[in-house]
Amino acid sequence: MEKQLITRNTAAWRIWNLRFHVQIPTLAQYSAEYLRKNYINISGDKKLDKLRMNQLVDVKQTCAGLAMIIAEGYSFSILNRWDCVQMYSDIQEHFRNWLDMTYGGYPPDAFPPIEDMRLLETVALEMHSEAQRLSPKDREQASRIFDGIARMNQRRNMAAATKQARERTMQGGQLKPYNSMVDQIEKYILG
């Protein structure tokens, strides 16, 4: 079964509204301001409290929420690896839309802060290698029969399927580089 990307609404809408299952540290659920105003129950044992606050919890989070978690200095892990493709493609489409606006001559003041775009780009970089490996291969013509035979062969011969995926994402033994569209947008904004 091949995964289909969600295409309803715009990429920007999906970044701020589509939620994915991730694991984050317990402490990442609370802002610094919240922690200053409210109390957290502690046991008195520093090691135990540190372990408890760094314990991973399952939550549903948007791409924008993950960018905010990264800005706070926390990490995350994705529970469903296929979500990497959706998140990566949404962020890249969003950046492409902003890049198209630079070609259209939009005023630089209309663009969001470049720091926010960099945080989203950090999320995209986290997903880059897995998304490149799992994304459907680009081809001019595809048929359901060919796709079915290819999936059947992948189930029978996982080594060959892994080799094919590796060849698609690697270039001379190295992962194909990530090309930053945010750099081009930043050049436009800064003049």
C-alpha positions in Angstrom: 0.0 0.0 0.0 1.6 3.3 -1.1 1.0 6.3 1.1 -0.7 9.3 -0.4 0.1 12.8 0.6 -2.6 14.9 2.1 -3.3 17.8 -0.3 -6.4 19.5 1.1 -6.1 23.2 1.8 -2.6 24.9 1.4 0.8 23.9 2.6 0.7 26.8 5.1 -2.6 25.5 6.5 -1.2 22.0 6.9 1.9 23.3 8.7 -0.2 25.0 11.3 -3.1 22.6 11.6 -2.2 19.0 10.6 -1.0 17.1 13.6 1.4 14.2 13.8 2.2 11.7 16.5 5.6 12.6 18.0 7.4 12.0 21.3 8.8 15.0 23.2 10.3 15.4 26.7 7.7 16.0 29.4 9.3 19.4 30.2 8.8 20.5 26.5 5.1 20.6 27.1 5.4 23.7 29.3 6.7 27.1 28.4 9.3 28.9 30.6 6.7 31.4 31.5 4.3 28.7 32.6 7.0 27.1 34.7 7.8 30.4 36.5 4.1 31.0 37.4 3.1 27.4 38.3 4.6 24.6 40.4 5.6 21.1 39.3 5.5 18.3 41.8 9.0 17.0 42.6 10.2 14.1 44.7 13.2 15.8 46.2 15.6 13.4 44.5 17.4 15.5 41.8 18.3 12.5 39.6 14.8 11.1 39.7 13.2 14.5 39.0 15.6 15.0 36.0 14.7 11.6 34.6 11.0 12.2 35.1 11.1 15.6 33.3 13.1 14.2 30.4 10.9 11.2 30.0 9.4 11.0 26.5 5.6 11.4 26.2 3.4 10.8 23.1 1.7 13.9 21.8 0.1 15.1 18.6 2.0 18.2 17.3 2.0 20.4 14.2 5.1 21.3 12.2 5.0 24.8 13.6 4.7 23.4 17.1 7.8 21.2 16.4 9.7 24.3 15.3 8.8 26.0 18.6 10.0 22.9 20.5 13.3 23.1 18.7 13.5 26.8 19.5 13.2 26.0 23.2 16.2 23.6 22.8 14.3 20.3 23.0 14.4 17.4 20.5 11.6 15.2 19.2 11.1 11.8 17.5 8.4 10.9 15.0 6.4 7.8 15.8 5.2 7.1 12.2 8.1 7.4 9.8 5.8 8.0 6.8 4.8 11.3 8.4 8.3 12.5 7.5 7.3 12.6 3.8 4.2 14.7 4.5 5.9 17.1 6.9 8.9 17.6 4.6 6.8 18.1 1.5 4.5 20.6 3.2 7.5 22.7 4.5 9.2 22.6 1.1 5.9 23.6 -0.7 5.5 26.5 1.8 9.0 27.7 1.1 8.4 27.4 -2.7 5.3 29.5 -2.3 7.3 32.2 -0.5 10.0 32.0 -3.1 7.5 32.5 -5.8 6.4 35.7 -4.0 10.0 37.0 -4.3 9.8 36.6 -8.0 6.4 38.4 -8.0 8.0 41.4 -6.4 6.2 41.3 -3.1 7.4 43.9 -0.6 10.0 42.5 1.8 7.9 43.7 4.8 5.1 41.3 3.9 7.4 38.3 4.6 7.5 36.5 8.0 10.6 36.9 10.2 13.5 35.0 8.7 14.2 33.4 12.1 10.8 31.6 12.0 11.6 30.3 8.5 14.9 29.0 9.8 13.1 27.1 12.6 10.8 25.5 10.0 13.8 24.7 7.9 15.4 23.0 10.9 12.3 20.7 11.1 12.7 20.0 7.4 16.4 19.1 7.8 15.4 16.7 10.6 13.1 14.9 8.1 15.3 15.3 5.0 17.1 11.9 4.9 14.0 9.8 5.8 11.7 11.8 3.5 14.1 11.3 0.6 14.3 7.6 1.2 10.5 7.1 1.5 9.2 9.6 -1.0 7.7 8.1 -4.2 10.1 7.9 -7.1 9.5 10.6 -9.7 8.7 9.1 -13.1 6.9 10.4 -16.2 4.5 7.5 -16.6 3.2 5.1 -13.9 0.7 2.3 -14.1 -1.1 0.4 -11.3 0.1 -2.9 -12.7 3.7 -1.8 -12.7 3.3 -0.4 -9.2 1.7 -3.6 -8.0 4.5 -5.7 -9.4 7.2 -3.4 -7.9 5.6 -3.6 -4.4 5.3 -7.4 -4.7 9.0 -7.7 -5.6 9.9 -5.4 -2.7 8.2 -7.7 -0.3 10.0 -10.7 -1.8 13.4 -9.1 -2.0 14.0 -6.5 0.7 17.7 -6.2 -0.1 17.0 -5.1 -3.7 14.3 -2.7 -2.5 16.7 -1.2 0.0 19.4 -0.9 -2.6 17.0 0.9 -5.0 16.0 3.3 -2.3 19.6 4.0 -1.4 20.6 4.7 -5.0 17.7 7.1 -5.3 18.7 9.1 -2.3 22.5 8.8 -2.5 24.9 10.5 -4.9 28.3 9.0 -5.0 27.8 7.4 -1.6 26.6 10.6 0.0 23.1 11.8 0.8 21.9 14.2 -1.8 22.4 17.7 -0.3 19.6 19.8 1.0 19.1 23.0 -1.0 17.9 25.8 1.2 15.2 28.0 -0.3 15.3 30.1 2.9 18.7 31.4 1.9 17.3 32.7 -1.4 14.3 34.3 0.4 16.6 35.9 2.9 18.7 37.5 0.1 15.5 39.0 -1.3 14.3 40.3 2.0 17.7 41.8 3.0 18.1 43.3 -0.5 
